[in-house]
């Protein structure tokens, strides 16, 4: 079974969209989505600095646009039925909501722009951040997080957590880490998926009732609990509440195992999630679709693992 996954904030890097602009149709889509989002995605994806694209209000629309551009290139609409399941990490869930047919690309770009602005506003209230915690005893890590008032905002599986809280709390945690754990600060501008983002949830909840949705056309695996969500309304509700809820990527990977995933392709800016899948889902083929140079291999994997396309039956056709 073929699975598409989409990364979250922090995966972006300066200039990562530049090679994609050479692909037919990509620049046109990005210019249109820039108009929808009110943001020059081409500039931010090709010329902006690391500091500029760290800005939450910029990073989130940029990530979704990049993922959608790659999906449209790899799998035109008629071929999306070859995908057996989708799963996104944090803002990547908006990308996969489009791949699953829940949202249109335009709705996704409008929604993610407002999400980024709302989360940036929430992050501006208090100086907060996030730090990856690699290794260490799980129980001790939990105790240390509690001691320093931090939240396990992401559980990425394989002994990788992301701690989130105020910069003061994170500094104290760095000075008093769990034994055997390695800490790496994330390039994000806030304590996402914690109570610090509650104002963002309130802002998005006001928009959600007016956003049209359709039920997922493929298995949509949710960050909240690894469950496969059946209705478009529930997907959208989870996209709203997800802003202040922890990301359980560990449960998403377990769900993909149970669904029978045989191949996982990560859309750009790719690499983070495929590395996690490699460590946690042994035997599953993976591909980080980073640049157009990876498209040939990606198409080979789609042909190998994708569901066969079923054409509608025809009547009265003479051979």
C-alpha positions as CSV (number, residue, x, y, z in Angstrom):
1,X,0.0,0.0,0.0
2,X,1.3,3.4,-1.0
3,X,1.3,6.2,1.6
4,X,1.9,9.9,1.2
5,X,3.3,11.9,4.2
6,X,3.9,15.6,4.6
7,X,6.3,17.2,7.0
8,X,5.7,19.9,9.6
9,X,7.3,23.2,10.4
10,X,11.1,23.2,10.8
11,X,11.6,21.1,7.7
12,X,12.0,24.2,5.4
13,X,15.3,25.4,4.2
14,X,16.3,28.5,2.2
15,X,15.8,28.0,-1.6
16,X,14.3,24.6,-1.3
17,X,11.5,25.4,-3.8
18,X,13.9,26.7,-6.5
19,X,14.3,23.4,-8.5
20,X,10.6,22.8,-8.5
21,X,10.0,26.0,-10.5
22,X,11.6,24.3,-13.5
23,X,8.7,21.8,-13.6
24,X,5.9,22.6,-15.9
25,X,2.9,24.0,-14.1
26,X,4.5,24.5,-10.7
27,X,5.2,28.2,-11.0
28,X,1.7,28.8,-12.3
29,X,0.2,27.0,-9.3
30,X,2.5,28.8,-6.8
31,X,1.6,32.2,-8.3
32,X,-2.1,31.4,-7.9
33,X,-1.7,30.0,-4.4
34,X,0.3,33.2,-3.5
35,X,-2.7,35.2,-4.5
36,X,-5.0,33.1,-2.4
37,X,-2.7,33.2,0.6
38,X,-1.7,36.9,0.2
39,X,2.0,35.8,0.4
40,X,4.7,35.7,-2.3
41,X,5.5,32.0,-2.0
42,X,7.9,32.0,-4.9
43,X,10.0,34.6,-3.2
44,X,10.0,32.9,0.1
45,X,10.7,29.5,-1.4
46,X,13.6,30.6,-3.5
47,X,15.2,33.9,-2.2
48,X,14.3,34.4,1.4
49,X,16.7,33.8,4.3
50,X,16.4,31.1,6.9
51,X,15.3,33.7,9.4
52,X,12.5,35.0,7.1
53,X,11.1,31.5,6.5
54,X,11.3,30.6,10.2
55,X,8.4,33.1,10.7
56,X,5.4,31.0,11.5
57,X,3.1,33.1,9.3
58,X,5.4,32.4,6.3
59,X,6.7,28.9,7.0
60,X,3.3,27.2,7.2
61,X,1.8,28.4,3.9
62,X,5.2,27.7,2.2
63,X,5.3,24.1,3.5
64,X,1.7,23.3,2.4
65,X,2.3,24.9,-1.1
66,X,5.5,22.9,-1.6
67,X,3.8,19.7,-0.7
68,X,0.8,20.3,-2.9
69,X,3.0,21.3,-5.9
70,X,4.9,18.1,-5.6
71,X,1.7,16.0,-5.2
72,X,0.1,17.6,-8.3
73,X,3.3,16.9,-10.2
74,X,3.7,13.3,-9.1
75,X,0.0,12.3,-9.0
76,X,-2.4,14.3,-11.2
77,X,-6.0,14.3,-9.8
78,X,-7.0,11.2,-11.7
79,X,-4.1,9.2,-10.2
80,X,-4.6,10.1,-6.5
81,X,-6.8,7.0,-6.2
82,X,-3.5,5.0,-6.2
83,X,-2.7,6.3,-2.7
84,X,-3.9,4.0,0.1
85,X,-3.4,6.3,3.0
86,X,-2.1,9.8,3.9
87,X,-0.6,11.2,7.1
88,X,0.8,14.7,7.8
89,X,2.9,16.0,10.7
90,X,1.4,19.1,12.3
91,X,0.8,21.6,9.5
92,X,1.5,18.7,7.1
93,X,-2.0,17.5,7.9
94,X,-3.4,20.3,5.8
95,X,-1.4,19.1,2.9
96,X,-2.7,15.6,3.3
97,X,-6.2,16.8,3.7
98,X,-6.0,18.1,0.1
99,X,-4.4,14.8,-1.1
100,X,-7.3,12.9,0.5
101,X,-9.9,15.2,-1.2
102,X,-11.2,16.8,2.1
103,X,-10.1,20.3,1.2
104,X,-9.5,22.1,-2.1
105,X,-6.0,23.5,-2.6
106,X,-7.5,27.0,-2.4
107,X,-9.3,26.3,0.9
108,X,-6.1,24.8,2.3
109,X,-4.0,27.8,1.4
110,X,-6.5,30.3,2.9
111,X,-6.8,28.2,6.0
112,X,-3.1,27.6,6.5
113,X,-2.4,31.3,6.0
114,X,-4.8,32.1,8.8
115,X,-3.4,29.3,10.9
116,X,0.1,30.7,10.6
117,X,-1.0,34.2,11.5
118,X,-3.0,33.0,14.4
119,X,-0.2,30.9,15.8
120,X,2.4,33.7,15.2
121,X,0.1,36.0,17.2
122,X,-0.2,33.4,20.0
123,X,3.5,32.9,20.0
124,X,4.1,36.6,20.4
125,X,2.4,36.7,23.8
126,X,5.2,34.8,25.5
127,X,8.7,33.9,24.3
128,X,8.4,30.1,23.7
129,X,10.1,27.4,21.7
130,X,10.7,23.7,21.1
131,X,13.6,21.3,21.7
132,X,14.0,17.8,20.3
133,X,14.8,15.2,23.0
134,X,16.7,12.2,21.6
135,X,17.1,9.1,23.7
136,X,17.3,8.7,27.4
137,X,15.0,6.7,29.6
138,X,11.4,7.4,28.7
139,X,10.2,7.6,32.3
140,X,13.1,9.9,33.3
141,X,12.4,12.2,30.3
142,X,8.8,12.5,31.3
143,X,9.8,13.4,34.9
144,X,12.3,16.0,33.7
145,X,9.7,17.6,31.4
146,X,7.3,17.9,34.3
147,X,10.0,19.3,36.7
148,X,10.6,22.1,34.2
149,X,7.0,22.7,33.3
150,X,7.4,21.6,29.7
151,X,5.0,19.8,27.4
152,X,5.7,16.8,25.2
153,X,4.3,18.5,22.2
154,X,5.4,15.8,19.7
155,X,6.0,12.1,20.2
156,X,7.8,11.0,17.1
157,X,8.5,7.4,18.1
158,X,11.7,5.6,18.5
159,X,12.6,7.6,21.7
160,X,12.2,11.0,20.0
161,X,10.1,13.6,21.8
162,X,9.8,17.3,21.3
163,X,9.6,19.4,24.5
164,X,7.8,22.8,24.3
165,X,7.5,25.7,26.7
166,X,8.9,29.1,27.5
167,X,12.5,29.9,26.6
168,X,13.3,30.2,30.3
169,X,11.9,26.7,30.9
170,X,13.8,25.3,27.9
171,X,17.1,26.9,29.1
172,X,16.6,25.3,32.5
173,X,15.9,21.9,30.9
174,X,19.1,22.3,28.8
175,X,21.1,22.9,32.0
176,X,19.4,19.9,33.7
177,X,18.8,17.3,30.9
178,X,17.7,13.7,31.4
179,X,20.6,11.3,31.6
180,X,21.7,9.9,28.2
181,X,19.4,12.3,26.2
182,X,20.6,14.6,23.5
183,X,18.9,18.0,23.1
184,X,18.5,19.8,19.8
185,X,16.6,23.2,19.6
186,X,14.1,23.4,16.7
187,X,13.9,26.2,14.2
188,X,10.4,27.3,15.1
189,X,9.0,30.5,16.7
190,X,6.8,29.1,19.4
191,X,5.6,26.3,21.7
192,X,3.3,24.7,19.1
193,X,0.8,22.0,20.1
194,X,0.6,23.3,23.7
195,X,-1.7,25.5,25.8
196,X,0.3,28.5,24.6
197,X,-1.5,28.1,21.2
198,X,-5.1,28.3,22.7
199,X,-5.8,31.7,21.1
200,X,-4.9,30.2,17.7
201,X,-7.6,27.5,18.2
202,X,-10.2,30.2,19.0
203,X,-9.3,32.1,15.9
204,X,-9.5,29.1,13.6
205,X,-12.7,27.8,15.2
206,X,-14.4,31.0,13.9
207,X,-13.4,30.3,10.3
208,X,-14.1,26.5,10.2
209,X,-17.9,26.6,9.8
210,X,-17.6,28.4,6.5
211,X,-15.0,26.0,5.0
212,X,-16.4,23.4,2.6
213,X,-15.2,19.8,3.1
214,X,-15.7,16.4,1.5
215,X,-15.2,13.0,3.2
216,X,-11.7,11.5,2.7
217,X,-11.3,9.5,-0.5
218,X,-8.5,7.5,1.1
219,X,-7.4,6.6,4.7
220,X,-6.7,9.8,6.5
221,X,-4.5,9.1,9.6
222,X,-4.8,11.8,12.3
223,X,-2.1,13.2,14.5
224,X,-4.3,13.3,17.5
225,X,-4.5,9.5,18.1
226,X,-3.4,7.7,14.9
227,X,-7.1,7.0,14.1
228,X,-8.4,6.9,10.6
229,X,-10.9,9.7,10.3
230,X,-14.0,9.0,8.2
231,X,-15.6,12.4,7.6
232,X,-14.5,15.7,6.2
233,X,-16.2,17.6,9.1
234,X,-14.2,15.6,11.6
235,X,-10.9,16.1,9.7
236,X,-11.5,19.9,9.8
237,X,-12.4,19.9,13.5
238,X,-9.2,18.1,14.2
239,X,-7.2,20.5,12.1
240,X,-8.5,23.3,14.3
241,X,-7.9,21.6,17.7
242,X,-4.6,20.2,16.6
243,X,-3.0,23.6,17.0
244,X,-2.9,23.2,20.8
245,X,-2.9,19.3,20.9
246,X,0.2,17.2,21.0
247,X,1.3,15.5,17.8
248,X,1.3,11.7,18.2
249,X,3.4,10.7,15.1
250,X,4.3,7.5,16.9
251,X,0.6,6.4,16.8
252,X,0.4,7.5,13.2
253,X,3.2,5.2,12.2
254,X,1.6,2.3,14.1
255,X,-1.6,3.0,12.2
256,X,0.3,2.9,8.9
257,X,1.8,-0.5,10.0
258,X,-1.7,-1.9,10.8
259,X,-3.1,-0.6,7.5
260,X,-0.5,-2.5,5.6
261,X,1.8,0.2,4.3
262,X,4.5,-1.1,2.0
263,X,5.9,2.3,0.7
264,X,6.0,5.8,2.2
265,X,6.8,8.8,0.0
266,X,7.4,12.1,1.8
267,X,6.6,15.3,-0.1
268,X,9.0,18.3,0.1
269,X,10.7,19.6,2.1
270,X,11.2,15.9,2.6
271,X,13.5,13.8,4.8
272,X,12.4,14.2,8.4
273,X,9.4,11.8,8.3
274,X,11.1,9.2,6.1
275,X,13.9,9.0,8.6
276,X,11.4,8.3,11.3
277,X,9.6,5.7,9.2
278,X,12.9,3.9,8.4
279,X,13.7,3.5,12.1
280,X,10.2,2.5,13.1
281,X,8.6,0.6,10.2
282,X,11.2,-1.9,9.1
283,X,10.7,-3.4,5.7
284,X,8.7,-0.4,4.3
285,X,10.2,1.2,1.3
286,X,10.7,5.0,1.6
287,X,11.5,7.9,-0.6
288,X,12.1,11.5,0.4
289,X,10.9,13.5,-2.6
290,X,13.2,16.5,-2.2
291,X,13.7,17.7,-5.8
292,X,12.3,16.9,-9.2
293,X,15.4,14.7,-9.7
294,X,13.5,12.2,-7.3
295,X,10.4,12.1,-9.5
296,X,11.5,9.2,-11.6
297,X,12.1,7.0,-8.6
298,X,8.9,8.2,-7.0
299,X,6.9,7.2,-10.1
300,X,8.5,3.8,-10.1
301,X,7.4,3.3,-6.4
302,X,3.9,4.5,-7.3
303,X,3.7,1.9,-10.1
304,X,5.0,-0.8,-7.7
305,X,2.9,0.0,-4.6
306,X,0.0,2.1,-5.8
307,X,-3.6,0.8,-6.0
308,X,-4.6,0.0,-9.6
309,X,-6.6,2.8,-11.2
310,X,-10.2,1.6,-11.9
311,X,-11.6,3.2,-15.0
312,X,-15.4,3.6,-15.3
313,X,-17.1,0.9,-17.3
314,X,-18.2,1.8,-20.8
315,X,-21.3,0.6,-22.6
316,X,-21.9,0.2,-26.3
317,X,-18.3,0.6,-27.4
318,X,-17.4,-1.4,-30.5
319,X,-14.0,-3.0,-30.6
